[in-house]
């Protein structure tokens, strides 16, 4: 009898044990990590690959690795694990279908924040949670909602007319970058503080912002050195840290705080109706309440430092990204005169023959823009061909996420390759060419969803929970400036081949490697 039971137990074990191993093997296969190159102790593998390839550009190394390992790639930078996504289907699965799981900011941004990339009290860097939601909702509803944005129409017209006057005064070849950045800076300063500043004050703030942003190499990846043994590198780069903190402190104390204090005093005296803008970002922040309740049941207001941090965030993003996108788009119109001519013809048809533009005036209002479908196509093609950045700001995975039989582990940083999505030849016909017709009826992007909610052909403003809240307004702003700059001037190259739309200078945004220099032939009467 005992022998019989032994046989039964042995037979059962011989049957069950392989099943257990098979189940574990399948589970292991389902939960395997994304592929990637071998890791070198301490420094990881990304820096080692850069060293092996003669410090080749990091993005080109990542592209090489993607071609070898596939669209989901794991790399290590110091002790930080990062997963890079170069596939629109996987990007949609992670950003939209599993959006909450990848809605946090990455360890890279959080760890470098204390060195002055952005103050931690900002929409850009704040962790996904109640504070981030309140800050983002405040900005979306009180500043970039259609109703609020219309209230700022006068400041946009003022910035644009000032830009046109500045360009009309230039002779010969005009280097446009500084003029574009000045116009955008003046606009976003007014949006933040509710005050139109003189040109000298705008330039001072713009220079301080640029000096801070471009310190070191001006990129988030440039801060990656602090991921290698942070206790050591913070000492090795002590001067760098102090200089960056000093630049941020100057932005706050010299420029932002006086404007915040002035706005507060105006509100106390109920004089905001006398200002250029009765409503601005600082007003909303002075009224905002966050944090734990006080003993009396109320919630404390934001501190001046917190308000300044949020304003600096808007000044950095607002003055840099729209100005850069405008420069790229105008460069493409110079390089593609047939596109510029077609756009001008479509604009004139929409405007009709009855519109007379006074000297120094703005030919196209914001209400005219929807009548020009080709204008939207030109702006979208500019953003596809030249997105604001090569990658989205990195996210942090809040929980283990399974995608395509791989598991992206909790705590990992995850990057999405914006540039490569817009240049994928499996999605786009001849992606290196500037062809706005893609976005017109019959084109491959006729039904484009720029939010990425349906599919991700291009996502220049990000996607998912942390998509740019002002994307619709950003498109309108670009259309408004492009239309009126083309209406005001015929844009030409100074010398054949002078405009290079292939050379890039990657900073916080992707700048033109050679700033746009153009010959402008006036189409409008100059201001007196």
C-alpha positions as CSV (number, residue, x, y, z in Angstrom):
1,X,0.0,0.0,0.0
2,X,2.8,2.4,0.9
3,X,4.5,1.6,-2.4
4,X,1.3,2.4,-4.2
5,X,1.1,5.8,-2.5
6,X,4.7,6.4,-3.3
7,X,4.1,5.7,-7.0
8,X,1.0,8.0,-7.0
9,X,2.9,10.9,-5.4
10,X,5.9,10.4,-7.7
11,X,3.6,10.3,-10.8
12,X,1.8,13.5,-9.6
13,X,5.1,15.3,-9.0
14,X,6.5,14.2,-12.3
15,X,3.3,15.7,-13.9
16,X,3.0,18.9,-11.8
17,X,6.6,20.0,-11.5
18,X,7.0,20.5,-15.3
19,X,3.7,22.5,-15.3
20,X,5.1,24.7,-12.5
21,X,8.3,25.3,-14.4
22,X,6.4,25.9,-17.6
23,X,4.1,28.4,-15.9
24,X,7.0,30.3,-14.3
25,X,8.8,30.3,-17.7
26,X,5.8,31.8,-19.4
27,X,5.5,34.3,-16.6
28,X,9.2,35.2,-16.8
29,X,8.8,35.7,-20.6
30,X,5.9,38.0,-20.0
31,X,7.7,40.0,-17.4
32,X,11.1,40.3,-19.0
33,X,12.8,43.7,-19.1
34,X,13.1,45.7,-22.3
35,X,16.3,44.9,-24.2
36,X,19.4,47.0,-24.2
37,X,23.2,47.0,-24.4
38,X,25.4,45.6,-21.7
39,X,25.9,47.8,-18.6
40,X,29.2,49.0,-17.3
41,X,29.3,49.3,-13.5
42,X,28.9,52.7,-11.9
43,X,28.6,54.7,-15.2
44,X,25.9,52.6,-16.8
45,X,26.0,52.0,-20.6
46,X,24.9,55.3,-22.2
47,X,28.0,57.3,-21.2
48,X,30.2,54.3,-22.1
49,X,28.7,54.1,-25.5
50,X,29.2,57.8,-26.0
51,X,32.9,57.4,-25.0
52,X,33.3,54.4,-27.3
53,X,31.9,56.3,-30.3
54,X,34.0,59.4,-29.7
55,X,31.3,61.2,-27.7
56,X,28.8,60.9,-30.5
57,X,25.6,62.8,-30.1
58,X,23.4,60.9,-27.6
59,X,20.4,60.8,-29.8
60,X,22.3,59.2,-32.7
61,X,23.6,56.5,-30.3
62,X,20.0,55.9,-29.1
63,X,18.9,55.6,-32.7
64,X,21.7,53.0,-33.4
65,X,20.6,51.0,-30.4
66,X,17.0,51.1,-31.4
67,X,17.9,49.8,-34.8
68,X,19.6,46.9,-33.1
69,X,17.3,46.2,-30.1
70,X,13.9,47.3,-31.3
71,X,11.5,50.2,-30.6
72,X,11.7,49.7,-26.8
73,X,15.2,50.2,-25.4
74,X,16.6,50.1,-21.9
75,X,19.7,52.1,-21.0
76,X,21.4,53.1,-17.8
77,X,22.8,56.4,-17.0
78,X,24.8,56.1,-13.7
79,X,22.4,54.4,-11.3
80,X,19.3,55.6,-13.2
81,X,17.4,53.2,-15.5
82,X,15.8,54.7,-18.6
83,X,13.5,53.2,-21.2
84,X,13.3,54.9,-24.6
85,X,10.3,54.5,-26.9
86,X,10.6,54.9,-30.6
87,X,7.3,53.6,-31.9
88,X,3.9,55.4,-32.2
89,X,1.9,52.3,-31.3
90,X,3.9,51.7,-28.1
91,X,3.8,55.4,-27.3
92,X,0.0,55.4,-27.5
93,X,-0.2,52.3,-25.4
94,X,1.9,53.9,-22.6
95,X,0.9,57.6,-22.8
96,X,-2.9,57.2,-23.4
97,X,-4.0,53.6,-22.5
98,X,-1.8,53.6,-19.4
99,X,-1.6,57.3,-18.9
100,X,-1.8,57.5,-15.1
101,X,1.0,55.0,-14.8
102,X,3.5,57.2,-16.7
103,X,2.2,60.6,-15.6
104,X,4.9,61.4,-13.0
105,X,8.1,63.3,-13.6
106,X,11.3,61.3,-14.1
107,X,14.1,60.9,-11.5
108,X,16.4,62.9,-13.8
109,X,14.3,66.0,-13.6
110,X,13.6,65.6,-9.9
111,X,17.3,64.9,-9.1
112,X,18.5,67.9,-11.1
113,X,15.8,70.3,-10.0
114,X,17.8,71.3,-6.9
115,X,20.5,72.6,-9.3
116,X,18.2,75.0,-10.9
117,X,16.7,73.4,-14.0
118,X,13.3,74.5,-12.7
119,X,12.1,75.2,-9.3
120,X,10.3,72.2,-7.9
121,X,7.3,74.4,-7.4
122,X,6.2,74.3,-11.1
123,X,3.8,72.6,-13.3
124,X,6.7,71.1,-15.4
125,X,8.4,69.3,-12.5
126,X,5.7,68.8,-9.9
127,X,4.9,65.1,-9.2
128,X,1.6,63.8,-10.5
129,X,-0.9,64.5,-7.7
130,X,-3.2,67.1,-6.2
131,X,-0.8,70.0,-6.3
132,X,0.1,69.4,-9.9
133,X,-3.6,69.1,-10.8
134,X,-4.5,72.4,-9.1
135,X,-1.6,74.3,-10.7
136,X,-2.3,72.9,-14.2
137,X,-6.0,73.5,-13.9
138,X,-5.4,77.1,-12.8
139,X,-3.2,77.8,-15.8
140,X,-5.5,76.0,-18.3
141,X,-8.7,77.7,-17.1
142,X,-7.4,81.2,-16.1
143,X,-4.8,81.9,-18.8
144,X,-5.0,79.7,-21.9
145,X,-8.8,79.0,-22.1
146,X,-10.3,80.6,-25.2
147,X,-12.2,83.2,-23.2
148,X,-9.2,84.3,-21.2
149,X,-6.9,84.2,-24.3
150,X,-9.3,86.5,-26.2
151,X,-8.9,89.1,-23.4
152,X,-5.1,89.2,-24.2
153,X,-5.7,89.9,-28.0
154,X,-4.5,93.5,-27.7
155,X,-1.1,92.5,-26.2
156,X,-0.6,89.9,-29.0
157,X,-1.4,92.6,-31.6
158,X,1.0,95.0,-29.9
159,X,3.8,92.4,-29.8
160,X,3.3,91.5,-33.5
161,X,3.1,95.1,-34.7
162,X,6.2,95.9,-32.7
163,X,8.0,92.9,-34.4
164,X,6.9,94.1,-37.9
165,X,8.2,97.6,-37.2
166,X,11.5,96.3,-35.9
167,X,12.0,94.2,-39.0
168,X,11.0,97.1,-41.3
169,X,13.8,99.1,-39.9
170,X,16.4,96.5,-40.7
171,X,18.4,96.7,-43.9
172,X,20.2,94.0,-45.9
173,X,20.2,90.5,-44.3
174,X,18.1,90.4,-41.2
175,X,19.0,87.9,-38.4
176,X,15.6,87.2,-37.0
177,X,16.1,85.2,-33.8
178,X,16.5,88.1,-31.4
179,X,13.5,89.9,-32.9
180,X,11.3,86.8,-32.6
181,X,12.4,86.1,-29.0
182,X,11.9,89.8,-28.0
183,X,8.3,89.7,-29.4
184,X,7.5,86.5,-27.6
185,X,9.1,87.7,-24.4
186,X,7.1,90.9,-24.3
187,X,3.9,88.9,-24.9
188,X,4.5,86.4,-22.1
189,X,5.7,89.1,-19.7
190,X,2.4,90.8,-20.2
191,X,0.6,87.5,-19.8
192,X,2.4,86.9,-16.5
193,X,2.4,90.3,-14.8
194,X,-0.3,92.2,-16.6
195,X,2.0,95.0,-17.7
196,X,3.5,96.0,-21.0
197,X,7.2,96.8,-20.4
198,X,9.4,99.0,-22.5
199,X,11.8,97.4,-25.0
200,X,14.8,97.8,-22.7
201,X,13.1,96.1,-19.8
202,X,11.9,93.3,-22.0
203,X,15.4,92.8,-23.3
204,X,16.9,92.7,-19.8
205,X,14.4,90.0,-18.7
206,X,14.9,88.0,-22.0
207,X,18.7,88.1,-21.5
208,X,18.4,86.9,-17.9
209,X,16.1,84.1,-19.0
210,X,18.4,83.1,-21.8
211,X,21.5,83.3,-19.6
212,X,19.9,81.0,-17.1
213,X,18.6,78.5,-19.7
214,X,21.8,78.3,-21.7
215,X,24.1,78.0,-18.7
216,X,26.3,74.9,-19.3
217,X,24.7,73.4,-22.4
218,X,21.2,74.4,-21.7
219,X,19.7,70.9,-21.7
220,X,18.3,68.5,-19.2
221,X,20.7,65.8,-20.5
222,X,23.5,68.3,-19.7
223,X,22.6,67.9,-16.0
224,X,23.0,64.1,-16.3
225,X,26.5,64.3,-14.8
226,X,24.8,64.6,-11.4
227,X,23.5,61.1,-11.7
228,X,27.0,59.7,-11.4
229,X,27.7,59.4,-7.7
230,X,25.7,62.6,-6.8
231,X,27.6,63.0,-3.5
232,X,30.8,63.4,-5.4
233,X,29.7,65.2,-8.5
234,X,27.9,68.0,-6.5
235,X,31.3,68.7,-5.0
236,X,33.2,68.5,-8.2
237,X,30.8,70.8,-9.9
238,X,30.2,73.1,-6.9
239,X,30.9,76.3,-8.9
240,X,28.5,75.2,-11.6
241,X,25.8,74.7,-9.0
242,X,26.4,78.1,-7.4
243,X,26.5,79.9,-10.7
244,X,23.2,78.4,-11.8
245,X,21.5,79.1,-8.4
246,X,22.8,82.7,-8.7
247,X,21.2,83.1,-12.1
248,X,17.9,81.7,-10.9
249,X,18.0,84.0,-7.8
250,X,18.6,87.0,-10.1
251,X,15.6,86.1,-12.2
252,X,13.5,85.9,-9.1
253,X,14.7,88.9,-7.0
254,X,15.7,91.4,-9.7
255,X,12.9,90.9,-12.2
256,X,10.0,88.8,-11.0
257,X,9.4,89.9,-7.4
258,X,9.2,93.7,-8.1
259,X,6.5,93.0,-10.7
260,X,4.6,90.7,-8.4
261,X,4.8,93.2,-5.6
262,X,3.6,96.0,-7.9
263,X,0.6,93.9,-9.1
264,X,-0.3,93.0,-5.5
265,X,-0.3,96.7,-4.5
266,X,-2.5,97.6,-7.5
267,X,-5.0,94.9,-6.5
268,X,-5.1,96.2,-3.0
269,X,-5.9,99.7,-4.2
270,X,-8.4,98.2,-6.8
271,X,-6.5,99.8,-9.6
272,X,-6.2,96.8,-11.9
273,X,-8.8,98.3,-14.3
274,X,-6.4,101.1,-15.0
275,X,-3.7,98.7,-16.1
276,X,-3.1,97.4,-19.7
277,X,-4.5,94.0,-18.6
278,X,-7.1,93.7,-15.9
279,X,-6.4,90.0,-15.6
280,X,-3.0,88.2,-15.6
281,X,-1.3,85.0,-14.4
282,X,-0.1,86.7,-11.2
283,X,-3.7,87.6,-10.3
284,X,-4.7,83.9,-10.4
285,X,-1.7,82.9,-8.3
286,X,-2.4,85.5,-5.7
287,X,-5.9,84.1,-5.3
288,X,-4.8,80.4,-5.4
289,X,-4.8,78.3,-2.2
290,X,-2.8,75.1,-1.8
291,X,-1.5,72.8,0.9
292,X,-2.7,71.7,4.3
293,X,-5.3,73.8,6.0
294,X,-4.4,76.2,8.8
295,X,-5.7,75.8,12.4
296,X,-8.5,78.3,11.5
297,X,-9.6,76.0,8.7
298,X,-8.3,78.1,5.8
299,X,-5.5,77.3,3.4
300,X,-2.4,79.5,3.1
301,X,-1.8,81.6,0.0
302,X,1.2,80.9,-2.2
303,X,4.5,82.5,-1.1
304,X,6.2,85.1,-3.3
305,X,8.9,82.6,-4.0
306,X,6.3,80.1,-5.2
307,X,4.6,82.7,-7.4
308,X,7.9,83.7,-8.9
309,X,8.8,80.1,-9.6
310,X,5.6,79.6,-11.6
311,X,6.2,82.8,-13.5
312,X,9.8,81.9,-14.3
313,X,8.5,78.6,-15.7
314,X,6.1,80.4,-18.1
315,X,8.8,82.9,-19.1
316,X,11.3,80.1,-20.0
317,X,8.8,78.0,-21.9
318,X,6.9,80.9,-23.4
319,X,9.8,82.9,-24.7
320,X,11.9,80.0,-26.0
321,X,9.6,77.5,-27.6
322,X,7.2,79.7,-29.7
323,X,10.1,81.9,-30.9
324,X,12.1,78.8,-31.9
325,X,9.1,77.3,-33.7
326,X,8.5,80.6,-35.5
327,X,12.1,80.8,-36.7
328,X,12.0,77.2,-38.1
329,X,8.7,77.8,-39.9
330,X,9.8,81.1,-41.5
331,X,13.1,79.4,-42.5
332,X,11.2,76.7,-44.3
333,X,9.1,79.3,-46.1
334,X,12.4,81.0,-47.2
335,X,13.8,77.7,-48.3
336,X,10.5,76.7,-50.1
337,X,9.4,79.8,-52.0
338,X,6.7,77.9,-53.8
339,X,5.0,77.1,-50.4
340,X,5.4,80.8,-49.4
341,X,3.8,82.0,-52.6
342,X,0.9,79.5,-52.3
343,X,0.3,80.6,-48.7
344,X,0.3,84.3,-49.7
345,X,-2.2,83.6,-52.5
346,X,-4.5,81.7,-50.1
347,X,-4.3,84.5,-47.6
348,X,-5.1,87.2,-50.1
349,X,-8.1,85.1,-51.3
350,X,-9.4,84.8,-47.8
351,X,-8.8,88.5,-47.0
352,X,-10.5,89.7,-50.2
353,X,-9.9,93.0,-51.9
354,X,-11.8,95.2,-49.5
355,X,-9.3,95.1,-46.6
356,X,-7.0,98.2,-46.3
357,X,-4.1,98.0,-43.9
358,X,-2.9,101.2,-42.3
359,X,0.8,101.9,-42.0
360,X,2.1,99.9,-39.1
361,X,-1.1,97.9,-38.8
362,X,-1.7,94.1,-38.6
363,X,-3.3,92.8,-41.8
364,X,-4.8,89.6,-40.4
365,X,-6.8,89.3,-37.2
366,X,-7.1,86.1,-35.3
367,X,-10.7,85.8,-36.6
368,X,-9.3,85.6,-40.1
369,X,-7.1,82.6,-39.5
370,X,-9.7,79.8,-39.7
371,X,-10.5,80.9,-43.3
372,X,-7.0,79.9,-44.4
373,X,-6.6,76.0,-44.1
374,X,-3.2,76.1,-45.9
375,X,-1.9,78.3,-43.0
376,X,-2.7,75.6,-40.4
377,X,-1.1,73.0,-42.8
378,X,2.1,75.1,-43.0
379,X,2.3,75.5,-39.2
380,X,1.7,71.8,-38.6
381,X,4.3,70.8,-41.1
382,X,6.8,73.1,-39.4
383,X,6.1,71.4,-36.1
384,X,6.4,67.9,-37.6
385,X,9.6,68.7,-39.3
386,X,11.1,70.7,-36.4
387,X,9.4,69.7,-33.1
388,X,10.3,71.7,-30.0
389,X,12.5,69.0,-28.7
390,X,14.0,65.6,-29.7
391,X,12.3,63.9,-26.7
392,X,9.4,64.7,-24.4
393,X,10.5,65.7,-20.9
394,X,11.1,62.3,-19.3
395,X,8.4,60.6,-17.2
396,X,8.6,58.3,-14.2
397,X,6.8,55.0,-14.1
398,X,4.6,54.9,-11.1
399,X,3.9,51.1,-11.2
400,X,5.1,48.2,-13.2
401,X,3.8,48.5,-16.7
402,X,3.5,45.7,-19.2
403,X,3.8,46.5,-22.9
404,X,4.5,44.1,-25.8
405,X,5.6,41.2,-23.5
406,X,8.0,43.5,-21.6
407,X,7.7,45.1,-18.2
408,X,8.9,48.6,-17.6
409,X,9.6,48.5,-13.9
410,X,8.3,51.0,-11.3
411,X,10.6,53.9,-10.8
412,X,12.1,53.9,-14.2
413,X,12.5,57.0,-16.3
414,X,10.8,56.7,-19.7
415,X,11.5,58.8,-22.7
416,X,9.5,59.3,-25.9
417,X,11.3,60.2,-29.1
418,X,9.2,63.1,-30.5
419,X,11.5,63.9,-33.4
420,X,11.5,60.3,-34.7
421,X,7.8,59.9,-34.6
422,X,7.4,62.8,-37.0
423,X,10.1,61.5,-39.3
424,X,9.0,57.9,-39.5
425,X,9.0,56.9,-43.1
426,X,6.5,54.1,-42.3
427,X,4.0,56.9,-41.5
428,X,5.1,59.8,-43.6
429,X,5.7,60.0,-47.3
430,X,9.2,61.5,-47.9
431,X,9.4,62.8,-44.3
432,X,12.5,64.9,-44.8
433,X,10.6,67.2,-47.3
434,X,8.6,70.2,-46.2
435,X,5.1,69.4,-47.7
436,X,2.2,71.2,-46.0
437,X,-0.2,69.4,-48.4
438,X,0.1,66.4,-46.1
439,X,-2.4,68.0,-43.8
440,X,-4.9,69.0,-46.5
441,X,-7.8,66.8,-47.8
442,X,-6.3,63.8,-49.5
443,X,-3.0,64.0,-47.5
444,X,-1.7,61.3,-45.2
445,X,-2.4,63.5,-42.2
446,X,-5.8,65.0,-43.2
447,X,-7.4,63.7,-40.0
448,X,-4.4,64.3,-37.8
449,X,-5.2,64.3,-34.0
450,X,-2.3,66.4,-32.6
451,X,-3.2,65.4,-29.1
452,X,-2.3,61.8,-29.8
453,X,-5.5,60.6,-28.2
454,X,-6.5,58.5,-31.2
455,X,-3.1,57.7,-32.8
456,X,0.4,59.2,-32.6
457,X,1.7,60.3,-36.0
458,X,3.3,63.4,-34.4
459,X,3.0,64.8,-30.8
460,X,5.0,68.1,-30.7
461,X,3.1,69.2,-27.6
462,X,3.4,65.8,-25.8
463,X,0.5,63.5,-25.0
464,X,-1.4,61.9,-22.2
465,X,-2.0,63.3,-18.7
466,X,0.9,65.8,-19.0
467,X,0.2,67.1,-22.5
468,X,0.8,70.9,-22.9
469,X,-2.3,72.6,-21.6
470,X,-1.8,75.5,-24.1
471,X,-1.4,73.6,-27.3
472,X,-4.4,75.0,-29.0
473,X,-3.4,78.5,-28.1
474,X,0.2,77.8,-29.2
475,X,-1.1,76.8,-32.7
476,X,-3.2,80.0,-32.9
477,X,-0.2,82.1,-31.8
478,X,2.1,80.6,-34.5
479,X,-0.6,81.0,-37.2
480,X,-1.2,84.6,-36.2
481,X,2.5,85.5,-36.4
482,X,3.3,83.5,-39.6
483,X,0.3,84.9,-41.5
484,X,1.1,88.5,-40.7
485,X,4.9,88.1,-41.3
486,X,4.2,86.7,-44.7
487,X,1.6,89.4,-45.4
488,X,4.1,92.1,-44.3
489,X,7.2,90.8,-46.2
490,X,8.3,88.6,-49.0
491,X,10.9,86.4,-47.4
492,X,14.0,85.5,-49.5
493,X,17.5,84.1,-49.0
494,X,20.3,86.7,-48.8
495,X,22.5,84.4,-50.8
496,X,21.6,81.1,-52.5
497,X,22.0,78.2,-50.0
498,X,22.4,80.7,-47.1
499,X,19.4,79.2,-45.1
500,X,20.2,75.8,-43.6
501,X,17.2,73.8,-42.3
502,X,19.2,70.7,-41.6
503,X,21.7,72.0,-39.0
504,X,20.5,71.8,-35.4
505,X,21.7,73.1,-32.1
506,X,20.0,71.0,-29.4
507,X,19.4,72.9,-26.2
508,X,16.2,73.1,-24.1
509,X,14.6,73.3,-27.5
510,X,16.1,72.4,-30.9
511,X,17.5,75.7,-32.3
512,X,18.6,76.3,-35.8
513,X,22.3,75.5,-36.0
514,X,22.7,78.6,-38.2
515,X,20.2,81.3,-37.1
516,X,17.8,82.4,-39.8
517,X,19.1,85.3,-41.9
518,X,16.7,86.6,-44.6
519,X,16.2,89.4,-47.0
520,X,12.8,91.0,-46.4
521,X,11.0,92.8,-49.2
522,X,8.2,95.0,-47.7
523,X,4.6,94.3,-48.8
524,X,3.0,96.7,-46.4
525,X,3.5,100.5,-45.9
526,X,6.0,101.2,-43.1
527,X,4.9,102.7,-39.9
528,X,5.6,106.5,-39.7
